C-alpha cells in the first residue's frame, strides 16, 4: 500500500513538473509572438506605409490637375489609413509610451466611435503595471472587444479595469446576443484568450446567455 502511494506521489510530481514546463513554453511562445508582431508592425509602417505615403502625395498632385485621378487618390488614402491602423493594432506603441490606461482608452475609442456603439471605459489603477501583465490585459481586452464588435450585435459595451491590492481584474461586458456557454464551440478567438491567460497564470471566465449579452472576466496577479 505504501509503495502504491509513493508511486502516485511520484506520478503527481512529474505531472506537476510537466505542467510547469508546458506553461513556461507557452509563455515564451506568446512573448516571441509579441516580438514578431512588433517587427511586422515596423515593417508595415516603414515599408508599405512609406510607399503608400509617396503614392498618395503623387496622386494628390496629379488629381489637382486631372480630376479623373481623384478616385485613385481616395483609394490610396484609404489603403494608407488601413495599413496604419493594422500597424497600430498589431503593436500599439501607446502601450509602451504611455501605459495601459491610455492604451485601453485608445483601443475602445478606435474600435467603437466610428461604429456608433456606445461604450464606457472605466480604469482604476494605483500605479504603473508591469509590462508582461499590461500586454496580457491589453491583448485579452483587444480580442474580447473585436469579437464583440464582430459577433455580439451589441449597441453598448463596457470595459472595467481595477486593481485590488496585487490583483488586476478586467471586465468586458456587452448587451448583445450572447451565447450558450455550455454548448458553444470554442473558436480561434476564445481559444487564443484562454491559452494566453493560462500561460501567464491568469484566470479567464465567460458568463453569457442567449439574448442576454456576454461578460468576460480576467484576473491576474501582479
Secondary structure, DSSP 8 states (H G I E B T S, - for coil): -HHHHHHHHHHHHHHHHHHHHHHHHHHHHHHHHHHHHHHHHHHIIIIIHHHHHHHHHHHHHHHHH-GGGHHHHHHHHHHHHHHHHHHHHHS-HHHHHT-HHHHHHHHHHHHHTTTT-EEEEEEE-SS---HHHHHHHHHHHHHHHHHIIIII--SEEEEEEEEETTEEEEEEEE-S----TTT----HHHHHHHHHHHHTT-EEEEEE-TTS-EEEEEEEE-
